[in-house]
């Protein structure tokens, strides 16, 4: 166990088709706590959820955003994972528009909503009546998993959506050794 975690707040995002659960870590990267559940606008309505999320990234001076990637039980990406990736890409674009170069990590979040629902049920909460609480609890699980994985390995988990903005120094993303990524080479780096 390395017990090495970068200092800084991480925001966790659990993307759903109706709501987005948001959680954050403390500055020391020890504990994740719920923040808010954002409603996703329907149709061509303004993306207020993204605007609120960008504001939270700025308010908390986030080190990174960890977006849950709902892989299938067999590890493959289906429609829900594609929707989460699209949401993360939209968030990255919204952050760039505001001048916030904050890396986004996609992290395997299989069964976090089920885990959150079970935890709330064990605490006497009805998940049907508190779906927004379930979304926040799932986001807490995503952030806490990221913190625990980094603490145990010394390496931030997941896949960086845009490795050029990754603050972790490694040969793939170090601007001193690779200032212009080769478009023919996949510069994404996976960490378990």
C-alpha positions as CSV (number, residue, x, y, z in Angstrom):
1,X,0.0,0.0,0.0
2,X,1.5,3.3,-1.1
3,X,-0.8,5.7,0.8
4,X,0.0,8.3,-1.9
5,X,-2.9,10.5,-3.1
6,X,-2.5,13.8,-4.9
7,X,-3.8,16.8,-2.9
8,X,-6.9,18.4,-4.3
9,X,-10.7,18.1,-4.6
10,X,-12.1,15.6,-7.1
11,X,-15.7,15.9,-8.3
12,X,-17.5,12.7,-9.1
13,X,-20.3,12.5,-11.6
14,X,-22.9,9.7,-12.0
15,X,-24.5,10.3,-15.3
16,X,-28.2,9.3,-15.8
17,X,-30.7,10.0,-18.5
18,X,-32.8,12.2,-16.2
19,X,-30.4,13.3,-13.4
20,X,-26.7,13.7,-12.7
21,X,-25.5,12.9,-9.2
22,X,-22.5,15.0,-8.1
23,X,-20.1,14.3,-5.2
24,X,-16.7,15.7,-4.1
25,X,-13.7,14.7,-2.1
26,X,-12.1,16.7,0.6
27,X,-8.9,18.6,-0.2
28,X,-6.7,15.9,1.2
29,X,-8.3,13.2,-0.9
30,X,-9.5,11.1,2.0
31,X,-13.3,11.2,2.0
32,X,-16.1,11.7,-0.6
33,X,-19.3,13.5,0.3
34,X,-22.5,14.2,-1.7
35,X,-23.0,17.6,-3.3
36,X,-26.1,17.9,-5.4
37,X,-28.3,16.2,-8.0
38,X,-28.7,18.1,-11.2
39,X,-31.7,17.7,-13.5
40,X,-30.8,17.0,-17.1
41,X,-32.8,19.3,-19.5
42,X,-35.0,17.6,-22.1
43,X,-34.8,18.1,-25.8
44,X,-33.2,21.3,-27.1
45,X,-33.4,23.1,-23.7
46,X,-30.3,24.9,-22.5
47,X,-27.7,22.6,-20.8
48,X,-28.1,24.0,-17.3
49,X,-26.7,20.8,-15.8
50,X,-23.4,21.4,-17.6
51,X,-23.3,25.1,-16.6
52,X,-23.9,24.1,-12.9
53,X,-21.3,21.4,-13.1
54,X,-18.7,23.8,-14.6
55,X,-19.6,26.3,-11.7
56,X,-19.0,23.5,-9.2
57,X,-15.6,22.7,-10.8
58,X,-14.6,26.3,-10.5
59,X,-16.1,26.8,-7.0
60,X,-14.2,23.8,-5.6
61,X,-11.1,24.4,-7.7
62,X,-11.3,20.7,-8.7
63,X,-8.1,18.8,-9.4
64,X,-10.1,16.6,-11.8
65,X,-13.6,15.3,-12.6
66,X,-14.2,11.6,-12.3
67,X,-17.1,10.5,-14.5
68,X,-18.6,7.0,-13.9
69,X,-18.4,4.7,-16.9
70,X,-21.2,2.1,-16.6
71,X,-19.7,-0.9,-18.3
72,X,-21.6,-4.1,-18.7
73,X,-20.9,-7.0,-16.3
74,X,-18.6,-8.5,-19.1
75,X,-16.6,-5.2,-19.2
76,X,-18.0,-4.0,-22.6
77,X,-19.4,-0.6,-23.3
78,X,-23.0,-0.4,-24.2
79,X,-25.5,2.5,-24.7
80,X,-25.2,3.8,-21.2
81,X,-21.4,3.9,-21.4
82,X,-21.6,5.7,-24.7
83,X,-24.0,8.3,-23.1
84,X,-21.6,8.8,-20.2
85,X,-18.7,9.4,-22.6
86,X,-20.7,11.9,-24.6
87,X,-21.7,13.7,-21.4
88,X,-18.0,13.8,-20.4
89,X,-17.0,15.2,-23.8
90,X,-19.7,17.8,-23.5
91,X,-18.5,18.7,-20.0
92,X,-14.9,19.0,-21.3
93,X,-16.0,21.4,-24.0
94,X,-18.0,23.4,-21.5
95,X,-15.0,23.6,-19.2
96,X,-12.7,24.7,-22.1
97,X,-15.2,27.4,-23.0
98,X,-14.8,28.8,-19.5
99,X,-11.0,28.5,-19.6
100,X,-10.9,25.7,-17.1
101,X,-8.4,23.0,-18.2
102,X,-9.5,20.3,-15.7
103,X,-8.9,16.7,-16.7
104,X,-11.8,14.3,-16.8
105,X,-11.3,10.6,-15.9
106,X,-13.6,7.9,-17.0
107,X,-13.9,5.3,-14.2
108,X,-15.5,1.9,-14.3
109,X,-18.7,2.3,-12.2
110,X,-20.4,-1.1,-12.6
111,X,-23.3,-1.5,-10.2
112,X,-22.7,1.7,-8.2
113,X,-26.4,2.7,-8.4
114,X,-27.4,-0.8,-7.1
115,X,-24.8,-0.5,-4.4
116,X,-26.0,3.0,-3.5
117,X,-29.7,1.8,-3.4
118,X,-28.7,-1.1,-1.1
119,X,-26.8,1.2,1.2
120,X,-29.7,3.6,1.5
121,X,-32.2,0.7,2.0
122,X,-30.0,-0.6,4.8
123,X,-30.1,2.9,6.4
124,X,-33.9,2.9,6.2
125,X,-34.2,5.2,3.1
126,X,-36.6,4.3,0.3
127,X,-34.7,4.7,-2.9
128,X,-37.9,5.2,-4.9
129,X,-38.8,8.3,-2.9
130,X,-35.2,9.6,-2.9
131,X,-33.9,8.9,-6.4
132,X,-31.8,12.1,-6.3
133,X,-30.2,10.9,-3.1
134,X,-29.3,7.6,-4.9
135,X,-27.7,9.5,-7.7
136,X,-25.6,11.5,-5.2
137,X,-24.7,8.3,-3.3
138,X,-23.6,6.6,-6.5
139,X,-21.4,9.7,-7.3
140,X,-19.9,9.3,-3.7
141,X,-19.1,5.7,-4.5
142,X,-17.3,6.7,-7.7
143,X,-15.2,9.4,-6.0
144,X,-14.4,7.2,-3.0
145,X,-13.4,4.3,-5.4
146,X,-11.0,6.7,-7.2
147,X,-9.5,7.9,-4.0
148,X,-9.0,4.4,-2.6
149,X,-7.5,3.1,-5.8
150,X,-5.1,6.0,-6.1
151,X,-4.1,5.5,-2.4
152,X,-3.4,1.8,-2.9
153,X,-1.5,2.1,-6.1
154,X,-0.1,5.6,-6.2
155,X,-1.7,6.0,-9.7
156,X,-4.9,7.8,-10.5
157,X,-7.4,5.2,-11.8
158,X,-9.5,5.2,-15.0
159,X,-8.9,6.6,-18.4
160,X,-8.2,10.3,-19.0
161,X,-10.6,11.6,-21.5
162,X,-8.1,14.2,-22.9
163,X,-4.6,13.1,-21.8
164,X,-3.1,16.5,-22.8
165,X,-4.7,18.1,-19.7
166,X,-3.7,15.3,-17.3
167,X,-1.7,16.8,-14.4
168,X,0.0,13.4,-13.6
169,X,3.4,13.4,-15.1
170,X,4.0,10.4,-17.3
171,X,5.5,9.8,-20.7
172,X,2.1,9.8,-22.4
173,X,1.0,13.2,-21.1
174,X,4.1,15.1,-20.2
175,X,4.2,18.2,-22.4
176,X,8.0,18.4,-22.1
177,X,8.4,15.0,-23.7
178,X,5.4,14.9,-26.0
179,X,4.1,18.5,-26.7
180,X,2.0,17.5,-29.7
181,X,0.3,14.1,-29.5
182,X,0.7,12.0,-32.7
183,X,-2.8,11.6,-34.1
184,X,-1.9,8.2,-35.4
185,X,-1.0,7.0,-31.9
186,X,-3.6,6.4,-29.2
187,X,-2.4,8.6,-26.3
188,X,-4.9,7.4,-23.8
189,X,-3.5,5.6,-20.9
190,X,-5.6,3.1,-18.9
191,X,-5.2,2.5,-15.2
192,X,-7.1,-0.1,-13.3
